[in-house]
Amino acid sequence: MPQDLLVGLTIFLLASFTGFEVITKVPPTLHTPLMSGANAISGIAIIGALLVTGRNAVQLEVILGFVAIVFAMVNVVGGFLVTDRMLQMFKKKSDDN
């Protein structure tokens, strides 16, 4: 059990570091369009976190699953808001304003 936790934490830390490095290398012009694709990946993370959180598991797994759900939902909602704002910039201005 402790070895499984160590392996899981190692994978989490490596994935976090890799994700940070990849995101910081993306030019600003590509960041918003790529966010739409990241929303789909976060949706998959939400499903996985729900599966982990919903089963009878170690309390630490349930807590980490809940934290993953919260972070992924913040990412999905924020991504949709930013994408909607970006699309609003491309709409034609109406003569009513």
N, C-alpha and C positions, 0 to 999 in steps of 0.2 A: 504493500500500500504506500509507504513513504517513497519508494522508488518511483511509483506511478505519478505521484504528486510532483516529484522532482523533474521527471520527464515532461509532464504537462506544463510546469512553470518555465522550463527551458524552452519549449516550443513557443509558449506565449511571449517570452522575452525576445526571442529571435524574430518572431513574426512582427512584434511591435517595432523593433529596431528597423527591420526591412521595410515595413510600411511607412515609417517616418522618413527614411532615406528616399524612398520612391516618391512620396508626396512632395517633399521639398525640392525635388528635381523637375517637377512639372512646371512649364511656363504658365504665367497667369492667363494667357489667351486660351489655353486648353483646359484650365482647371474646371470651369463651369460645365462644359460639355461632358467631361469625364465624370463629373459628380452624378449625372443621370445614370450612368452605368454602375457607379458605386452603390446607388440606391438598390439595385437588384441584388447585388452581393450582400448588402446589409439585410435585405429581406430574407435571404438564405440563412444568414447568421441568426436572425430572430427565430426562425423555425428550429434551428439546432439548439438554441438557448432554451426555447420553450420545451423541447424534448428532454433536455437535461434537467431543467427546473421541475418538470412535472412528475418525474419518477421518484420513487423512494430511494434516495441516495444519501450520501454523506452530507451533513449540513453545509460544509464548505462548498461542495459542488452546487447546491441549491442557491447559496448566496452569490457565488460567481456567475451562475446562470442568470439570476435576477439582474445583476449588474450588467451583464452582456445584453440582456433585453433592453434595459434603460438606455445604454449607450447606442445600441443599434437603432432604437426608435428615434432618439435625438438626431442621429445621422440621417435617417430616412426623411423625417419631417423637415429638418433643416435643408436637406438636399432638394426636396420638392419646392420649398419656399423660395430658395435661391433660383432654381430652374424656372419657376413661374415668374419671378421678377425679371430674369433675363429675357424670357419670351415677351414680357410686356414691353420691353425696350424696342422690340422689332415691330410692334403693332403701329399702324398708321394713326396719326393724331386725327381725331374727329374735329369737325368744324364747330361743334357745340361748345367747346371750351374756349 
